Amino acid sequence: MKKLLQIPITSNRIFGLDIVRAAAILFVILTHSGNFIPRNWMFWYKSLIYDGVGVFFVLSGFLIGGILIKQIETYKFNFKSLLYFWSKRWSRTLPNYFLFLIILLILESFINDNFQIRQHLSYFIFSQNLTSSPPSFFLHSWSLSVEEWFYLVTPFLLFIFMSIFKFKFKYVFLITIFGIIVFVTIFRLYEIRNISNWNEFKNITYGVIYRFDSLMYGMLGAHIAYYFPKFWNHYKKQFLYVFFFLFIMNYIVRDYIDSSNYFAKTMLFSLTSLTVLCSFPYLSNLKTSKSKLVKPITYISLVSYSLYLVNSVIVERVEKLINWEFIINFFYNQFSIALPWTFALLFNYVTSWFLSFFIATLVYKYFEIPSTGYLRKKIKISLDKK
């Protein structure tokens, strides 16, 4: 069993960013598993939850921004290099996504008598939530759609701007970042004027166009880290203090927001992005650690993508397949044992976590790594021939 789940860990990882990735996916799982928390515990449980997906967005922007800057500053920026970037990104993200999409479509075809494949074609081109919340089917794919459009649109915009304007790349990069942040933020605030209920607000929460700015904050961090390394490294502790302050402020502000105050809820997206960004100067320099937490944090970080895809599905299946009403009645009628519903909920909670990590590890080791490696070899051969 140990060999079955053992994952190779390379030594060239940035431990600080593994902390960010691990924290993000744990926040996501805490959110998904909230269905299994007793109501009288919910107030305290919610205090543990942060916007994990928002953290992922900023981290993705930082990593992809760094890749783009190094690629463009080191090599000639042409359409071939653009294709190479897209190919590397999609070889990493698409295999897992389509694996789960196909599995869920097959399951849906068995359990839904009204199933029609054309109703789900938008998932194949990531258009299920461009301007609105996606359908309940494969709901957690909304964030993957945001990321895939980021991979496609941002480098293409940089390529167009570099072709039209004769500015240095670092200025074009910065103008693009601030342009998108300002446009999306204003557009999001403009759209919430007519929002009056949670269902309408979900369009803002999950729509691609409304969350695109989150990744730009990470891009901004990549720009500062590359072009102003002395500033980035010298003030890393000061930025960390700001991070802790904003992190606490986020919880305080969130608790005082009225449930109908959608303007304030929308501004929390920007606050979260800025908060996460302020942790990067310190964490991006934290490359090693002697802590015993290094291995478990790195492990969680490595399987985070598979874990994100698995967890929501597992939570839903555990909730539907384990019939606790029957089990509780059975124990009471047969053995006069009164099982409390709290026990049932906590059993589901622990089971969903265990199965999520177990299956995510298998998917990562036996599908994600091999498929990514295979596709990248094919991509390199294909591009080298051109």
N, C-alpha and C positions, 0 to 999 in steps of 0.2 A: 504493500500500500504506500509506503514511504517513497519508493522509487517511482511509483505511478504518478505521484503528485509533486515530485521534486522538480524544481524549476532552476535552470542555470542563471546565475546572476553575474553580470560582467562588472569589472572594477572601475570602468570609466563613467559611471553614473554620477549625476549631481544629486547628492542626498537631500539637499534642501528642497529641490523641486519634486523629489519623490514624496517628501512630507506633504507638499501642497496637493499632489495628485491623490495620495492616500486619504488625506483629510476630506477632499472633495467627494470621493466615492463613498466614504463612510457617512458623510452628511446625506448623500442621496439615499443610501440604504436605510438610514434612520427615518428619512421621510417616507419612503415606500412602506416600511414596516409599521408605520404609525397605526395602520388598520387593526393591529393586534394589541394595542395598548389600552388597558382599562380606562374608562372615561375619567375616573377620579385621579388618575395619574397623568392625564394629558397635559395639564398646565405645566408641570415640571418637565415632562418629556419634550414639549415644544421648545423649552429653553436650551435644549441640546442641539437643536436643528438650525443650520445655517443654509444659505443658498449654494448648495454643492455644485449645481450646474453652472451658476454664475462664476464660481471659482474655476471650473473647467474652462469656461470661455476665455477668461483672462490668461490662464496658463497656456492655452492653445495659441492665443494671439502672441504671447511672448516667445514661445518656441518657434512658431512658424515665421514670425517677424525676424527672429535671429537667423533662421535658415535663408530667408529671402535676401536679407542684407548681405550675408556672407557670400551667397551665390552670385549676387549682382555685382558686389564690389570686387570679387575675385575673378569672375569669368565674364565674358561678353553676354549681355542680356538680350537674347533674341528669342524667336518663337520656339526654337528647338530646346533651349534651356527652360522655357515655360512648360513645354510638354514634359520635360524630364521631371520638373517639380510636381506637376499634377500627377504624373504616373507614380512617383514615389509616395505621394500622399494617399492616393486612391488604392494603391496596393496594400497600404496599411489599414485603411478604414473600411473599404467596400466588402472584402470577403466575409468578415464577421457580420456586417450589417445584412448582406443578402442571405447569409446562412440562416439567420433568425427570421428574416422576413419570409423566406420560403417555408420554413418550419411552421411559422404562425399561420401562413396562408393555407397550408395543408390541414392544420388542426381546425381552422375556421371553416374549411369546406366540409368537414365531418360534422361539426356541431351546429352549424348555421344552415338551415334549410333554404334560406334566401340568398345564399352566398353567390356572388358574381365577381369574377376576377377583374372585370373592367372598373368596378367600384374602388379597386385598390391599386390601379395602375399608377396613380400619382406618387406612390411610395417608391417606385422604381426610378423616378427622376427627382425625388426630394421636393415635390411641389405640394405635399399634403398640408403644409402649414406656412405658406409664403406670407399670407396676410391675416391668418386666423388660426385658431386652435385646431389641431388635427382631430380626426374622428377618434372614437374610443379605441378602435383597433390599433395596436402597436403605438399607443399614445406616447411612450417615452422616446420614440424616434424623433420627436420634435427638435431636440437639441442637436441630434446628428444632422438634421436638415440644415440647421443654422450653421453648423461647422462646415458642411460640404459646400454650401453657397459661399462661405467665407474663403475656402480654398480656391474656389473658381473665380469669384468676382475680384477679390483684392489684388492678386498678382496680375490679372488682366487689366485692371484699372492702372496699376503702376506701369505696365507695359505700354498702354495707350498714352499715358501722360508723358512717359519718357520719350515716346516717339514724336509727340506734338511739341512739348516744351523743351527748351534747351538748358533747363536748370540742372544742377548737380542732383544726383539721385537722393542724397540725404534730405534735400529740401522737398523734392517731389514726394518722398516717403512721408515726411512730416505733414505736408499740406493735405495729402490723402487721408491721413489719420484724423487730423482735426476736422477736416471737411465732413467725414462720415460721422464722427462723434456729434458735431453740432447739428448736422442735418437730421440724424436719427433721433436725437434727444428732443429737438424742437417738434419733429413730426409726431413722436410718441406723446408729448404733452398736448399737442394740438388734438390728437385723436381722442384723448380721454375726456374731452369736454362733453361729449355726448354719451359717456358711459354711465349707466345707472344701476348695474347689477353685476354679480360675479361672473355670469356666463359671458357677458360682453368683455369683461376685464381679462378673461382667459385668452382672448384674441391678442391682447397686448402682451400677456405673459409668454405665450408660446409662438407668436408669429415671428417669422424670420426677420422681416424688415424692422420690427420693433426691438429686437435684441442684438442687432448686428454691432452696435457700438461697444458692447462688452468686450469683444475681441480686440477692438482698437486700443483699449487701455493697455492690453498686453503688448500690442505692437509698439505703443509709445515707450513702454519699458524696454523693449528690445532696441529701439532707436537710441535711447539714452545710454544703455549699457554698452553699445558698440561705439558710438561716436563721442561719448563723454565718460569713459571708463573711470577716470580719476574721481569725478563727481559721484558716480554710481557707487564706487567702492568706499570712498572717504566718508560718505554720509549714511552708510548702510545701517548703523545703529540708530541714528536719528530717525530714519524712515521706519525702522522697526517700532520705535516708540509711537510714531504717528499711527502705524498699523494697529497697535493695541488700543490706542485711544479711539480710532474710528470703529474698530471691531466692537468695543463696548458700547459706543454710541449707537451702532446699528441695532443692538438688542434693546437699548433704552427707547430709541425712537420707534422701533417696531411695536413695542408693547403699548405705546401711547397712541398709536394710529387707530383711528376709528375704522370699523369694518367697511364703511362706505366711502372712506377718504381715498379714492383711487389715485388722486394726484400724488399724495404722499407715498402710496405704495409704488407708484411708478418711479419716483425719485430714488427709492431704495435700490433700484437696479444700478443706477449710477454710483451711489454710495458704496455698494458692494464691490463694484469694479475698481473704484479708487482705493478702497480698503485693501483688497487683495494685491493690487499693484504695489502698494507701499511695503509689503512684506518681501518682495522679490530682490531688492538690493542685498539684503542680508542672506536670504535663503539661497539665492543663485550662487553665492560665494561659499556656501556650506557644502563642500564636496565630500568630506569624510567625517566619520564620527566613530567613537569607540563604544557608543551605547549599545546595549543588548537589543534595543528596539530597531537597529538598522535592518536586520534581516526581515522581520515581520512587516516593517513599513515599506521596504523595497518590494517585498512579495505582493503586498496589497496594491502598490503602485503599478507593478507589471501586469497584474490581472485586471486592472481597473476597467479597461474598455469592455472586456468580456463580462466582467461583473456587472457593469451598467446594463448591458443587454439582457443578461440572465435574470437579475434580481426581480425586476417588476413582473416578469412572467412567472417566476417561482412564487412570489407572494400571491399573485392571483390564483394560481393552481392550488396552492396549499389551502387558501381560503375556500375554494369551491369543492375540492376533493375530500377534505377531512370533515365528515359530518359529525360535529360535536354534539348536536342535539340528540342524535341517535346513540352516541357513545355514552353521554351522561345519563340518559334514560336506561340504557342497558346496565350500567354499573349500579344504578340505584335499584332497579327491579330485580337484578340477579344477586347482588351482593350487599344491598342496602348501604352502598357507599355513595355519598353525595359529593360528586366532583364539582368544585366551584368553577364558574365561567372564567375566573381569573387564571386558573390553571390551564384551561383550554387555550386562552389567548396567548399566554406565555409559551405554551408548548408550540403553537403555530409560529410565534416570533422566533424562538430558538431554531426551530426546524427550517424556517425560511432562510435564516442566516447561514446555517450549516450547508444546506443544499446549494445555495447561491455560490458560496466559496468553492465548494466541491466541484460543481459543474463548470464554473468559470475557469478553474484551474485546468480542468481537462480540455476545455475549449481553447484556452490560451496555448497550452503545451502541444496539443495534438492537431489543432486546426489553424489557429492564428499565426503562430510562428512558422510552420511549414508553408502555408499559403502565401504569406508575405514574402518569405525567402524565395519561393518559386517564381512568383510574379516579378519580383525585382531582378532576378536573373534574366528572365525573358525580356523585361523592359530594357535592360542594359544592352543586351544583344541586339534588340530591335533598333534602338537609338544609335548604337555604334555603326550600324549598317547604313544609316542615312548620311 
